Amino acid sequence: MSGESSFWCSSFSRFWWWLLALLGLPLLFFLMTQFQQKKVEADLSTRVSEALAAENIDWAEVDVNQRGRDVLLKGMPGSDAERDQAVRVAQGVYGVNRVDYDGDMVDVSDDKVADASQQEDNGASTEEAKADPVVVADAKDDLLPAELKMSMDGDQLVLDGKMSSQAQVNALQRAASLHVGVAKVVNNLEVSDKYADADWLKGVGDLMGALPAGSEVVVKNDTLELTGDVDSENARATFSSQAGSALQGSGLQLLNALTVVVPQSDETEQQQTAAECQERLNAAMQDKKIQFTFNKANVDAKSHSLLDNLGAIIGECGGDMKGISILIGGHTDSVGRDAYNLDLSQRRADAVSAYLKSKGIDGAMLETKGFGESKPVASNGTASGQAQNRRITFEIKQKLRGR
């Protein structure tokens, strides 16, 4: 009897075990599916939002909650065209199955309700509404012309001004993004019902890509004024031509106030630096001479401090200028044979160069030449004149590009 009871208990336990297992599997599958669906929806929402942002569609809210791969767009577009564009962009995102829209337009419906209510209250007929068309015309005439200022701040395009609708603001935003990229557009435009529609959006949008760096465009009334600096008259004329083509049919007149500023070339700057360094060397040598052993090319120790000072100036000038060289010239008086004097002057110039190199001056900067007695600065007929002619000179030579 006890064996029979044990058999039934064992069979009964196995039955319930298998039943629980079979019931648990669907539950486990359901939980895993829900978890995976949330990951898919989150990824899809992120990618659709990024695609909309890339097209400057900032009114649309993405809803994928419990929708799997279906997307619901919410928000208030400025027009049917903006709504349709958002739907197309969302549909183009990989993985999207279907796109629906749930929302209202921004501007038209409220005005219609207000107009209908007003007609009902006043009992106005259609004929009465048509009786005074001047009212509508006056309202339009009272609107201010749209205003726009565009400026290139580094690599960013900054938009300021007042437009009649968000649709026109979005049109300028899109045009700017095409030329400089979404991340480089600073949009400070405002919408106001006090301003009329701008008929020049396309022309101004086409012009954005041609704006010179640092320039500024102001559109006011029927004039587009451009200010800023360009580096040549040719650049100024080129922009005038581009602007004329872009603004054709826009109703805007171009006022080209660009200023031609010729930038100082690198060669001009180096020439100025060379002149300044030459003045410093001349000042350091004023009323001073580099002394040598009589009739030899050995630098006297008394002249070491002077050479150290000259070396410091040469080192600083070499750091400020590229392609600079210093010509060290040796000169003698007219006493003795010409050939001997020429050789002595060369050896003395070489001795000065060797000293400067020993103090760390780059040898590539230094050139030497002996002139002998060929370039006197005083008469060789007197002892004092001969002493002046025995000298070392330093001449900065700038190696200009292309030479």
Number of C-alpha atoms within 10 A of each C-alpha: 6 6 8 8 9 11 11 11 12 10 11 11 11 12 11 11 11 11 11 11 10 11 10 12 11 11 11 10 10 12 12 11 11 13 10 12 17 16 12 15 20 14 13 24 22 11 17 24 19 15 17 22 14 16 17 16 20 15 16 21 17 19 20 19 15 12 14 19 17 18 25 19 20 17 17 18 23 19 16 11 11 18 22 13 16 25 20 13 17 27 18 14 16 10 14 17 14 14 19 13 18 10 12 16 15 14 14 11 11 11 10 11 11 11 11 11 12 12 14 11 8 8 10 11 11 9 8 9 10 9 10 10 9 10 10 9 10 10 10 13 11 11 14 17 20 22 19 20 19 22 23 19 14 10 12 18 25 18 22 16 18 23 24 21 19 18 16 19 20 19 15 21 20 19 21 27 20 16 17 15 15 19 10 16 21 18 17 12 21 16 16 14 12 16 18 19 16 17 15 18 17 16 19 23 19 18 21 23 14 13 19 19 16 16 17 21 23 18 21 15 14 14 13 20 18 25 17 19 19 20 13 14 13 11 15 18 13 13 19 17 11 15 23 16 13 19 21 12 12 15 14 20 16 16 14 17 14 21 15 15 12 11 10 9 9 12 14 12 11 19 17 12 16 22 13 12 21 20 13 16 19 15 11 15 18 9 7 12 16 20 18 18 10 8 8 11 19 14 17 12 12 11 14 16 11 15 21 14 13 18 20 15 16 26 15 11 21 19 9 13 19 14 13 21 22 22 18 22 22 30 27 29 26 18 12 10 10 15 11 13 23 19 17 21 28 22 19 28 25 21 19 23 22 14 16 22 16 11 12 11 18 14 14 11 19 22 18 21 18 22 19 25 24 15 12 19 15 14 15 17 11 9 11 11 15 20 15 17 23 21 22 19 17 20 16 21 18 18 15 14 9 4 4
